Amino acid sequence: MALFSKAISAVYNAPKNIPHIQLTPKPSSQKWSTAQDHGLLSTPLHLLTDSKTNYANTITREDDDICFLHALKLDVFRHVLRKLGEEAVEGLNMIDAVQRLGIDHHFQEEIDQILQQQHLIITSGSAHGADHHSDLHEVAVRFRLLRQQGYFVPDDVFKKFKESDGSFKQMLSEDIKGLMSLYEASQLSIEGEDTLDEAGKFSWHLLNTSLSHLDHHQARVVGNTLSNPHHKSLATFMAKNFFSTNSRGTNNRWLNILQEVAKTEFSMVRSLHQKEIVQISKWWKELGLAKELKFARDQPVKWYIWSMACLADPNLSEERVELTKPISFIYLIDDIFDVYGTLDELILFTEAVKRWEIGDIEHLPDYMKICFKALHDMTNEISSKVYQKHGWNPLHSLRKTWGSLCTAFLVEAKWFKSGHLPKAEDYLKNGIVSSGVNVVMVHIFFLLGQGITKQSVELLDETPAIISSAAAILRLWDDLGSAEDENQDGHDGSYIRCYLNDHQGCSIEDAQEITTNLISEEWKRLNKELVSPNPFPVAFTNASLNLARMVPLMYSYDQNQRLPSLEEYMRSMLCETESV
């Protein structure tokens, strides 16, 4: 490890007068329903940024120095990852760490190479020796990381930990680390994988039981795993807890340098997000809709948070800013349908959006004219940018998704205006569209500009499972009770209300449990997309997963109609000066 020691010394003893170097980033391989939000969600944009910093200025000398040192630290850790990654268990732990910290985009090439070798361990059977397959933690982490990477690993790798009668071995109850990894692995189950379902229940029960006799630190780590399994949580939200919960027993040969990399990365990304908020603030102010449509929400920070979560790669700055624009219109149009427009007006507006003729809106009320014109201009502007950058005009697909959204909103307006509750199945089918997720994901696909072909666009226009499952998760999470907590003036429904109407005598607790089970089934469909061939790029799949991961933060209201988890996420991403 002499080379490693010298490299660390070079970074930490680097001279203060560092020459200017232009660093080129390495390329990276609900309904959105009405809420009366409080706290940070309603904070004016300029108060979330550092008032002493002029982000319109060019990069300062100090910024250059920070970037240069950060690049050196990344190179040091990249070298260590390549060397230690050759060790089976150590390689797995290092990949797990950088993914939990949300900085894996810097090391994708190294991660790909290591996981190819890890996949060989499974496919080569006993060639590497039985010891590679006897440790529960190792087997479970390897399984999870490979599935996350798109490798289909069968769940029978866990059969060695089961008794002859098919139950998991009780002797595993003493292996807390292995049980946590098993529980994490179970979150990637797909339909029909009984072994993984059993693994999830088995590990959850033993871990939950262990909480009463573990020390404070261990109990905190276990509780965090049960509440926030990595696969279903935003890495950027959970990263701040990584070093406090995972430092014990982690090899210090690489932990210290990784912590320094993460600290600098978080600081740089926070500054980037603040710059993006300034851009969003300028766009929103110039658009003027907050003054023209006073009945609608004025929450650009909340809208930007969706973009920040979906497109987590720092290199996607322009895409995050552009994505926030259509997200804002999902909320605005939802308010028109839900709290302001008459049914006759809503019918006219829906027809206008489907025709998409700017010269044919004279029959609309003034507030609808203003909204449609702004929507029309914004969509055409994004289409033009995509065409100039990627050579494909997405206008047809974007128009189609806006028309579908308004049609779904109108269906709901007619249902609830008449007092008619639809069948739960019909409600959910329409709710997947009215969630707005399809609008978001279609925009993400074209803004990313990767893999745009006639085949992929045709599939996109049919709302594939990678979109519909994320939409169902949002719709059902929202309906678990948040609509009542949002203190809306308008009318809204929920899957639970429709289900209770369909099944007279069913308790609300049973309906909630059924809804929770449906969310789990949609996650299984999303997981299947991870290991199934499709024409969509990895960045698109990750955006869909991140959207689903964001949903609990966006819809978990407390008794005071606040979103404490979301506000904590916003503070950690936009305001705090130290996250690790």
C-alpha positions in Angstrom: 0.0 0.0 0.0 3.0 2.3 -0.3 1.6 3.9 -3.5 -1.7 4.5 -1.7 0.1 6.2 1.2 2.1 8.5 -1.1 -1.0 9.4 -3.1 -2.9 10.4 0.1 0.1 12.4 1.2 0.2 14.2 -2.1 -3.5 15.2 -1.7 -3.4 16.4 1.9 -0.1 18.2 1.6 -0.9 19.8 -1.8 0.5 23.3 -2.1 -1.9 26.2 -1.7 -0.9 27.9 -4.9 -2.4 25.4 -7.3 -2.2 26.2 -11.1 -5.5 26.8 -12.9 -6.6 23.7 -14.7 -9.8 23.4 -16.7 -11.4 20.2 -15.5 -13.8 18.4 -17.9 -16.4 16.3 -16.1 -16.0 12.6 -16.8 -19.2 11.5 -18.8 -21.7 9.5 -16.9 -22.0 6.2 -18.4 -50.8 12.7 -8.0 -51.3 13.1 -8.9 -49.0 15.9 -8.1 -51.9 17.1 -5.9 -52.7 20.4 -4.2 -51.0 21.0 -0.9 -50.9 23.8 1.5 -47.2 23.3 2.4 -45.4 25.0 5.1 -41.8 25.6 6.3 -39.1 25.3 3.7 -41.5 24.4 0.9 -42.9 27.9 1.0 -39.5 29.6 1.5 -38.7 32.3 -1.1 -36.1 31.0 -3.5 -33.5 33.6 -2.7 -33.5 32.7 1.0 -32.3 29.2 0.2 -29.1 30.4 -1.5 -26.1 32.1 0.0 -26.9 35.8 -0.3 -23.1 36.6 -0.2 -22.5 34.6 -3.4 -23.1 35.9 -6.8 -23.7 32.8 -8.9 -23.8 34.8 -12.1 -20.1 35.4 -11.8 -17.5 33.2 -13.4 -15.7 30.5 -11.3 -13.3 32.0 -8.8 -9.7 31.0 -8.2 -10.8 29.4 -4.9 -13.4 27.3 -6.8 -10.7 26.2 -9.2 -8.5 25.1 -6.3 -11.3 23.1 -4.8 -12.0 21.4 -8.1 -8.4 20.6 -8.6 -8.0 19.0 -5.1 -11.3 17.2 -5.6 -10.0 15.7 -8.8 -6.9 14.5 -7.1 -8.9 12.9 -4.3 -11.1 11.2 -6.9 -8.1 9.8 -8.7 -6.7 8.5 -5.4 -9.9 6.7 -4.5 -10.3 5.4 -8.1 -6.8 3.8 -7.8 -7.7 2.3 -4.5 -11.0 0.9 -5.8 -9.2 -0.7 -8.7 -6.6 -2.4 -6.4 -8.8 -3.4 -3.5 -11.7 -4.2 -5.8 -9.9 -7.3 -6.8 -10.7 -8.7 -3.3 -14.2 -10.1 -3.6 -15.7 -8.8 -0.3 -13.7 -5.6 -0.2 -14.8 -4.7 -3.7 -18.4 -5.3 -2.8 -18.2 -3.1 0.3 -16.5 -0.3 -1.6 -19.1 -0.2 -4.4 -21.9 -0.3 -1.8 -20.3 2.6 0.0 -20.0 4.9 -3.1 -23.5 4.1 -4.2 -24.9 4.8 -0.7 -23.1 8.2 -0.9 -24.5 8.9 -4.3 -21.1 9.5 -5.9 -20.9 6.3 -8.0 -21.1 8.3 -11.2 -17.4 9.1 -10.7 -16.5 5.5 -10.7 -18.8 3.8 -13.1 -16.1 2.2 -15.2 -14.4 0.7 -12.2 -17.8 -0.5 -10.8 -18.6 -2.2 -14.1 -15.3 -4.1 -14.2 -15.6 -5.2 -10.6 -19.2 -6.4 -11.0 -18.3 -8.3 -14.1 -15.8 -10.3 -12.0 -18.4 -10.6 -9.2 -20.9 -12.1 -11.7 -18.3 -14.7 -12.7 -18.1 -15.8 -9.0 -21.8 -16.8 -9.3 -21.7 -18.2 -12.8 -18.5 -20.3 -12.3 -20.0 -22.2 -9.5 -17.5 -23.7 -7.1 -14.5 -22.6 -9.1 -13.6 -19.9 -6.6 -14.1 -22.1 -3.6 -17.0 -22.7 -1.2 -15.9 -19.9 1.1 -17.1 -17.4 -1.5 -20.7 -18.6 -1.0 -20.9 -19.3 2.8 -21.1 -15.8 4.1 -24.6 -14.3 4.2 -23.5 -10.7 4.0 -21.3 -11.4 1.0 -23.9 -13.4 -0.9 -26.6 -10.9 -0.2 -24.6 -7.7 -1.1 -23.3 -9.4 -4.3 -26.9 -10.3 -5.2 -28.2 -6.8 -4.6 -25.4 -5.0 -6.4 -25.6 -7.2 -9.4 -29.3 -6.9 -9.8 -29.1 -3.1 -9.4 -26.6 -3.2 -12.2 -28.9 -5.1 -14.5 -27.6 -8.7 -14.0 -30.3 -11.3 -13.4 -29.1 -13.3 -10.5 -31.5 -16.1 -9.5 -32.8 -16.0 -5.9 -31.7 -19.6 -5.4 -28.3 -18.3 -4.3 -30.0 -18.0 -0.9 -31.2 -21.6 -0.7 -27.9 -22.6 1.0 -29.1 -20.6 4.0 -32.4 -22.6 4.3 -33.2 -25.8 6.1 -34.4 -28.9 4.4 -38.0 -28.0 5.1 -37.5 -24.7 3.2 -37.3 -22.3 6.2 -34.4 -20.1 6.8 -31.9 -21.4 9.4 -32.5 -20.0 12.8 -28.7 -19.9 13.5 -28.7 -16.8 11.2 -30.4 -14.8 14.0 -26.9 -14.0 15.5 -25.6 -12.6 12.2 -27.0 -9.1 12.4 -24.8 -7.8 9.5 -25.9 -10.7 7.3 -29.5 -10.2 8.2 -29.4 -6.5 7.3 -27.8 -7.4 3.9 -30.4 -10.1 3.4 -33.2 -7.6 4.1 -31.7 -5.1 1.7 -31.4 -7.8 -1.0 -35.1 -8.8 -0.6 -36.1 -5.3 -1.7 -35.1 -6.3 -5.3 -37.6 -9.2 -5.6 -39.7 -9.6 -8.6 -43.1 -11.3 -9.0 -42.9 -15.1 -8.2 -39.7 -15.0 -6.2 -41.0 -16.7 -3.0 -37.5 -17.2 -1.6 -36.9 -13.4 -1.6 -40.3 -12.7 -0.1 -39.6 -15.2 2.7 -36.1 -13.7 3.1 -37.6 -10.2 3.6 -40.1 -11.4 6.3 -37.5 -13.6 8.0 -34.9 -10.9 8.2 -37.3 -8.2 9.2 -38.7 -10.2 12.1 -35.3 -11.1 13.5 -33.9 -7.6 13.1 -36.9 -6.0 14.6 -36.7 -8.4 17.5 -33.0 -7.6 18.0 -33.6 -3.9 18.6 -34.4 -4.5 22.2 -31.0 -6.0 23.1 -28.6 -4.2 20.8 -26.5 -1.3 22.0 -27.6 2.2 20.9 -25.3 2.4 17.9 -26.3 -1.1 16.6 -30.0 -0.4 17.2 -29.7 2.8 15.2 -28.1 1.1 12.3 -30.6 -1.8 12.2 -33.6 0.6 12.6 -32.3 2.7 9.8 -32.0 -0.3 7.5 -35.6 -1.4 8.3 -37.0 2.1 7.8 -34.9 3.1 4.8 -33.6 0.1 2.7 -31.1 1.4 0.2 -32.9 0.3 -3.0 -36.1 2.2 -2.0 -34.4 5.3 -0.6 -32.8 8.3 -2.2 -29.0 7.9 -1.8 -28.6 11.7 -1.6 -31.0 11.8 1.3 -29.5 8.9 3.2 -25.8 9.8 2.5 -25.5 12.2 5.4 -26.0 9.2 7.8 -23.5 6.9 6.1 -20.3 7.6 8.1 -22.1 7.8 11.5 -23.8 4.4 11.0 -21.2 2.5 8.9 -17.8 3.5 10.2 -17.4 0.7 12.7 -15.7 -2.3 11.2 -15.1 -0.5 7.8 -11.5 -0.8 6.6 -9.7 2.5 7.2 -7.5 2.0 4.2 -10.1 3.6 2.1 -12.7 5.0 4.4 -10.9 8.2 5.3 -10.2 9.2 1.7 -13.8 8.4 0.8 -15.1 10.6 3.5 -13.0 13.5 2.2 -14.2 12.9 -1.3 -17.8 12.9 -0.1 -17.5 16.1 1.9 -16.1 18.0 -1.0 -18.6 16.5 -3.4 -21.6 17.4 -1.3 -20.3 21.0 -0.9 -19.8 21.4 -4.7 -23.2 19.8 -5.6 -25.0 22.0 -3.0 -23.5 25.1 -4.7 -24.6 23.7 -8.1 -28.2 23.2 -6.8 -28.2 26.7 -5.5 -27.2 28.0 -8.8 -30.0 26.0 -10.4 -32.5 27.5 -8.0 -31.4 30.9 -9.0 -32.1 30.0 -12.6 -35.5 28.6 -11.8 -36.4 31.7 -9.7 -35.5 33.9 -12.7 -37.6 31.8 -15.1 -40.6 31.6 -12.7 -40.6 35.4 -12.0 -40.3 36.3 -15.7 -43.1 33.9 -16.6 -45.5 35.9 -14.3 -48.0 33.1 -13.7 -47.9 33.5 -9.9 -49.5 36.9 -10.4 -51.8 35.9 -13.2 -53.1 32.7 -11.6 -53.5 33.7 -8.0 -55.5 30.6 -7.2 -52.7 28.2 -8.1 -49.7 27.1 -6.1 -46.5 29.2 -6.0 -44.0 26.5 -5.0 -41.1 26.5 -7.4 -38.7 25.0 -4.8 -41.0 22.0 -4.3 -41.2 21.5 -8.1 -37.4 21.7 -8.4 -37.0 19.1 -5.7 -38.6 16.5 -8.0 -36.0 17.3 -10.7 -33.2 17.3 -8.2 -34.2 13.8 -7.0 -34.9 12.3 -10.4 -31.8 13.5 -12.1 -29.2 13.1 -9.3 -26.1 13.1 -11.5 -24.4 16.5 -11.1 -23.6 16.6 -14.8 -27.3 16.9 -15.6 -27.7 20.5 -14.4 -29.3 21.9 -17.6 -31.7 19.0 -17.7 -32.8 19.6 -14.1 -33.6 23.2 -14.8 -35.5 22.4 -17.9 -37.4 19.5 -16.3 -38.7 21.8 -13.5 -40.6 23.8 -16.1 -43.1 21.0 -17.2 -43.3 19.9 -13.6 -44.6 23.3 -12.6 -47.3 23.1 -15.2 -48.5 19.7 -13.9 -49.2 21.4 -10.6 -50.7 24.5 -12.2 -53.0 22.6 -14.5 -54.0 20.3 -11.6 -55.1 23.4 -9.7 -57.2 24.6 -12.6 -59.0 21.2 -12.7 -59.2 20.6 -9.0 -59.9 24.0 -7.3 -60.9 26.6 -9.9 -62.3 25.7 -13.3 -66.0 24.8 -14.0 -66.7 21.6 -15.8 -67.6 23.3 -19.0 -64.4 25.3 -18.9 -62.3 22.2 -18.2 -63.8 20.5 -21.2 -62.9 23.5 -23.4 -59.4 23.6 -22.0 -58.8 19.8 -22.6 -60.0 20.1 -26.2 -57.6 23.1 -26.7 -54.6 21.2 -25.3 -55.4 18.2 -27.5 -55.7 20.4 -30.7 -52.6 22.4 -29.7 -53.5 25.4 -31.9 -52.4 28.7 -30.3 -54.8 30.6 -32.6 -57.8 28.6 -31.5 -58.2 29.6 -27.9 -60.3 32.7 -28.1 -63.3 30.8 -26.6 -61.3 30.1 -23.4 -61.6 32.2 -20.2 -58.7 34.6 -19.8 -56.9 32.6 -17.1 -57.0 29.5 -19.3 -55.7 31.5 -22.3 -52.7 32.6 -20.1 -52.0 29.1 -18.9 -52.3 27.5 -22.4 -50.1 30.1 -24.1 -47.4 29.6 -21.4 -47.7 25.8 -21.7 -47.5 26.0 -25.5 -44.5 28.3 -25.5 -42.6 26.3 -22.9 -43.2 23.0 -24.8 -42.1 24.4 -28.1 -39.0 25.9 -26.5 -38.0 22.6 -24.9 -38.7 20.8 -28.2 -36.5 23.2 -30.1 -33.7 22.7 -27.5 -33.9 18.9 -27.8 -33.9 19.0 -31.5 -30.8 21.3 -31.6 -28.9 19.2 -29.1 -30.0 15.7 -30.0 -31.4 15.9 -33.5 -34.9 14.7 -32.7 -38.0 16.8 -32.5 -40.1 15.5 -29.5 -43.1 17.9 -30.0 -45.5 15.2 -31.1 -44.7 13.1 -28.0 -44.8 16.1 -25.6 -48.2 17.3 -27.0 -49.6 13.8 -26.7 -48.6 13.4 -23.0 -50.1 16.8 -22.1 -53.3 15.9 -23.9 -53.4 12.6 -22.0 -52.9 14.3 -18.7 -55.7 16.8 -19.2 -58.0 14.0 -20.4 -57.3 12.1 -17.2 -57.8 15.2 -15.1 -61.2 15.7 -16.9 -62.3 12.2 -16.2 -61.7 12.7 -12.5 -63.4 16.1 -12.6 -66.5 14.5 -14.1 -66.5 11.6 -11.6 -66.2 13.8 -8.5 -68.5 16.6 -9.9 -71.2 14.0 -10.2 -70.5 12.5 -6.9 -69.9 9.2 -8.6 -67.1 6.9 -7.2 -65.6 4.8 -9.9 -64.5 1.2 -9.5 -61.2 1.1 -7.7 -59.6 -0.6 -10.8 -60.9 2.2 -13.1 -59.8 4.9 -10.7 -56.2 3.5 -10.5 -56.0 3.0 -14.3 -56.9 6.7 -14.8 -54.9 7.8 -11.8 -51.7 6.4 -13.3 -52.1 9.0 -16.0 -53.3 11.8 -13.8 -50.3 11.3 -11.5 -48.3 13.4 -14.0 -45.5 10.8 -13.9 -45.8 10.1 -17.6 -45.4 13.8 -18.5 -42.2 13.9 -16.3 -40.7 10.8 -17.7 -41.4 11.6 -21.3 -39.6 15.0 -20.8 -36.7 13.3 -19.0 -36.3 10.8 -21.9 -35.9 13.6 -24.5 -33.9 15.9 -22.3 -31.4 13.1 -21.7 -31.2 12.5 -25.4 -29.8 9.0 -25.1 -31.1 6.1 -27.2 -33.7 8.1 -29.1 -34.9 5.9 -31.9 -38.3 5.2 -33.6 -38.6 2.0 -31.6 -37.9 3.6 -28.2 -40.2 6.6 -28.9 -43.0 4.3 -29.9 -42.6 2.3 -26.7 -42.4 5.5 -24.7 -45.7 6.7 -26.2 -47.4 3.5 -24.9 -46.4 4.2 -21.3 -44.2 1.2 -20.5 -43.9 -0.5 -17.1 -40.9 1.5 -16.2 -43.2 4.6 -16.2 -46.6 3.1 -15.2 -45.3 1.3 -12.1 -43.6 4.5 -10.8 -46.9 6.3 -11.5 -48.9 3.7 -9.6 -46.6 4.0 -6.6 -47.0 7.7 -6.5 -50.8 7.5 -7.0 -51.3 4.9 -4.3 -48.9 6.5 -1.8 -50.7 9.8 -2.2 -54.0 8.0 -1.6 -52.9 6.3 1.6 -54.2 9.4 3.3 -52.2 12.4 2.2 -55.0 13.9 0.2 -57.0 14.5 3.4 -53.9 16.0 5.0 -53.3 18.5 2.3 -56.2 20.7 3.4 -57.4 21.1 -0.2 -60.3 23.4 -1.1 -61.0 21.3 -4.2 -62.4 17.8 -4.6 -60.2 14.7 -4.9 -60.7 11.0 -4.5 -58.6 8.1 -3.4 -58.1 4.5 -4.2 -59.0 3.6 -0.7 -62.4 5.4 -0.9 -63.1 3.6 -4.2 -62.0 0.2 -2.8 -64.2 0.6 0.3 -67.1 1.5 -1.9 -66.5 -1.6 -4.0 -66.2 -3.8 -0.9 -68.9 -2.9 1.6 -68.0 -4.0 5.1 -64.2 -3.9 4.5 -62.4 -1.9 7.2 -60.3 1.1 6.3 -57.3 -0.7 7.9 -57.7 -3.7 5.5 -58.1 -1.3 2.6 -54.8 0.5 3.6 -53.1 -2.9 3.9 -54.3 -3.8 0.4 -53.0 -0.5 -0.9 -49.6 -1.1 0.7 -49.4 -4.5 -0.9 -50.2 -3.0 -4.3 -47.3 -0.6 -3.8 -45.1 -3.6 -3.1 -46.3 -5.3 -6.3 -45.5 -2.2 -8.4 -42.0 -2.1 -6.9 -41.6 -5.7 -8.0 -42.6 -4.7 -11.6 -40.0 -1.9 -11.4 -37.4 -4.3 -10.2 -38.2 -6.6 -13.2 -37.4 -3.7 -15.5 -33.9 -3.5 -14.0 -33.0 -6.9 -15.3 -35.1 -7.0 -18.5 -33.9 -5.9 -21.9 -35.4 -2.5 -23.0 -34.2 0.3 -25.3 -34.1 2.9 -22.5 -30.7 4.2 -21.2 -29.6 3.6 -17.6 -30.0 7.3 -16.7 -33.7 7.0 -17.7 -34.3 3.9 -15.6 -32.5 5.5 -12.6 -34.8 8.6 -13.0 -37.9 6.4 -12.7 -36.5 4.6 -9.7 -35.5 7.9 -8.0 -39.0 9.3 -8.7 -40.5 6.3 -6.9 -38.0 6.7 -4.1 -38.9 10.4 -3.7 -42.7 9.7 -3.3 -42.6 8.8 0.5 -40.8 12.1 1.2 -43.3 14.1 -0.8 -46.4 12.5 0.6 -45.7 11.6 4.2 -47.6 14.3 6.1 -47.6 14.6 9.9 -50.4 15.7 12.1 -49.6 19.4 11.4 -50.0 18.9 7.7 -46.2 19.3 7.3 -43.7 17.2 5.4 -40.9 16.7 7.9 -38.9 14.2 5.8 -39.1 16.4 2.8 -38.0 19.5 4.7 -35.1 17.5 6.2 -34.1 16.4 2.7 -34.2 20.0 1.5 -32.1 21.3 4.3 -29.5 18.6 3.7 -29.3 19.3 0.0 -29.7 23.0 -0.1 -28.9 24.6 3.2 -26.6 22.6 5.5 -22.9 23.3 5.2 -21.8 19.9 6.5 -23.5 16.7 5.6 -21.0 13.9 6.5 
